[in-house]
Amino acid sequence: MTRYAMITGASSGLGLALAEALARRGRNLILVARQREALEPVAIELTQRFGVEVLFRACDLSEPLRVSGFVLELEEGDRRIDLLVNCAGLRSYGPFLAQEWADEQDLIEVNLVALTRLCHAIGNLMAVHGGGQILNVASLAGYAPGPGMATYAATKAYVLHFSEALREELKRTGIKVSVLCPGPVRSSKRRIPRLEASKRSLTAEEVALYTVRALDKNRAVILPGRRNRWLARAPRLLPRWLTRKLAGLIHRTYRPHGIQ
Ligand SMILES: NC(=O)c1ccc[n+]([C@@H]2O[C@H](COP(=O)([O-])OP(=O)(O)OC[C@H]3O[C@@H](n4cnc5c(N)ncnc54)[C@H](OP(=O)(O)O)[C@@H]3O)[C@@H](O)[C@H]2O)c1
């Protein structure tokens, strides 16, 4: 049975860089994102450049019914996924009360519900096959409360804790679980340059390379960048009131143009 690495959010940014890094290593891929038109050229390019099999599946992960349909397809199909990369993620910036509820709900569905659902479904398929590997993409923002991006930071805190817990639970099943916590990432291949990532930030390609190497070593928490590793430690050393203040300041610094 052919084995695949399945990557959600694979049409741009970090997901695309991870897809490329895995294809470079000869991995067959299943790419997932909302827009088919964005996935198709990526699949063609990666197939041509690296000679691997690249399938793609358009699925809106904010819609539970579509996710259910997709899960059923995976459960009934004969494609073996031995690496699941949950990278699709949405962000919201600005005060919570000023956000449209529909956007907040989509963010929670994609960042949290769909990720958990795919871990459950594909984790069970991996268990039947005696093992596999799961990489969930959280964020440095998940280490602290995030005034100015409250729901985003909270979903990433969930991803971090959930992934670490799952790792412990699944230790004896042969399923390895890791969680990636990048700081701001510079991306040459993101359709909309949303983040004001500084020039000192790592590029998506650098983060992807660091990540595939860390996966080889079965690292539990993958934190690329020395500065980010220090920042991740800070909330454990500082009083919570100061952590909240500093996190709010950092989120204001990195917010995109035009958002107060
Ligand atoms: N960029 C950073 O600075 C940074 C820092 C820390 C953590 N992260 C995390 O890294 C991950 C990737 O971030 P990024 O900035 O590289 O992403 P991005 O460039 O904004 O790309 C997001 C990807 O997710 C897909 N996606 C969005 N909504 C979706 C939906 N409803 N259903 C299915 N797919 C959907 C997008 O494709 P479609 O639009 O076609 O669906 C795209 O492929 C996220 O989880 C993010 O939280 C990013």
The ligand as a MOL file (V3000), in Angstrom:
LIG
                    3D

  0  0  0     0  0            999 V3000
M  V30 BEGIN CTAB
M  V30 COUNTS 48 52 0 0 0
M  V30 BEGIN ATOM
M  V30 1 N 2.8140 32.6890 9.4250 0
M  V30 2 C 3.2180 32.8380 10.6730 0
M  V30 3 O 3.8900 33.8210 11.0240 0
M  V30 4 C 2.8440 31.7860 11.7060 0
M  V30 5 C 3.3990 31.8570 12.9920 0
M  V30 6 C 3.0590 30.8830 13.9210 0
M  V30 7 C 2.1870 29.8610 13.5800 0
M  V30 8 N 1.6630 29.8340 12.3270 0 CHG=1
M  V30 9 C 0.7220 28.7490 12.0090 0
M  V30 10 O 1.2040 28.0760 10.8570 0
M  V30 11 C 0.0960 27.6240 10.0840 0
M  V30 12 C 0.2480 28.1360 8.6510 0
M  V30 13 O 0.2480 29.5460 8.7010 0
M  V30 14 P 0.6310 30.4230 7.4060 0
M  V30 15 O 0.6610 31.8480 7.8370 0
M  V30 16 O 1.8270 29.8480 6.7680 0 CHG=-1
M  V30 17 O -0.6670 30.1480 6.5490 0
M  V30 18 P -1.2590 30.8890 5.2550 0
M  V30 19 O -0.1680 31.3060 4.3440 0
M  V30 20 O -2.2690 31.8930 5.7100 0
M  V30 21 O -2.0070 29.6260 4.6080 0
M  V30 22 C -3.0720 29.0040 5.2630 0
M  V30 23 C -3.3520 27.6920 4.5830 0
M  V30 24 O -4.5050 27.1080 5.1920 0
M  V30 25 C -5.5060 26.9180 4.1970 0
M  V30 26 N -6.8230 27.1790 4.7870 0
M  V30 27 C -7.2750 28.3450 5.2900 0
M  V30 28 N -8.5430 28.2050 5.6840 0
M  V30 29 C -8.8850 26.9260 5.4190 0
M  V30 30 C -10.0750 26.1890 5.5680 0
M  V30 31 N -11.1940 26.7400 6.0680 0
M  V30 32 N -10.0860 24.8960 5.1760 0
M  V30 33 C -8.9860 24.3310 4.6390 0
M  V30 34 N -7.8260 24.9830 4.4650 0
M  V30 35 C -7.7880 26.2730 4.8500 0
M  V30 36 C -5.1680 27.9260 3.1020 0
M  V30 37 O -5.6530 27.5580 1.8190 0
M  V30 38 P -7.0880 28.0480 1.2590 0
M  V30 39 O -7.1850 29.5130 1.5050 0
M  V30 40 O -7.1390 27.6310 -0.1580 0
M  V30 41 O -8.0340 27.2710 2.0660 0
M  V30 42 C -3.6430 27.8440 3.1110 0
M  V30 43 O -3.2230 26.7030 2.4180 0
M  V30 44 C -1.1530 28.1150 10.7890 0
M  V30 45 O -1.6790 27.1050 11.6020 0
M  V30 46 C -0.6490 29.2770 11.6220 0
M  V30 47 O -1.4490 29.5120 12.7520 0
M  V30 48 C 1.9690 30.7600 11.3880 0
M  V30 END ATOM
M  V30 BEGIN BOND
M  V30 1 1 1 2
M  V30 2 2 2 3
M  V30 3 1 2 4
M  V30 4 1 4 5
M  V30 5 2 4 48
M  V30 6 2 5 6
M  V30 7 1 6 7
M  V30 8 2 7 8
M  V30 9 1 8 9
M  V30 10 1 8 48
M  V30 11 1 9 10
M  V30 12 1 9 46
M  V30 13 1 10 11
M  V30 14 1 11 12
M  V30 15 1 11 44
M  V30 16 1 12 13
M  V30 17 1 13 14
M  V30 18 2 14 15
M  V30 19 1 14 16
M  V30 20 1 14 17
M  V30 21 1 17 18
M  V30 22 2 18 19
M  V30 23 1 18 20
M  V30 24 1 18 21
M  V30 25 1 21 22
M  V30 26 1 22 23
M  V30 27 1 23 24
M  V30 28 1 23 42
M  V30 29 1 24 25
M  V30 30 1 25 26
M  V30 31 1 25 36
M  V30 32 1 26 27
M  V30 33 1 26 35
M  V30 34 2 27 28
M  V30 35 1 28 29
M  V30 36 1 29 30
M  V30 37 2 29 35
M  V30 38 1 30 31
M  V30 39 2 30 32
M  V30 40 1 32 33
M  V30 41 2 33 34
M  V30 42 1 34 35
M  V30 43 1 36 37
M  V30 44 1 36 42
M  V30 45 1 37 38
M  V30 46 2 38 39
M  V30 47 1 38 40
M  V30 48 1 38 41
M  V30 49 1 42 43
M  V30 50 1 44 45
M  V30 51 1 44 46
M  V30 52 1 46 47
M  V30 END BOND
M  V30 END CTAB
M  END
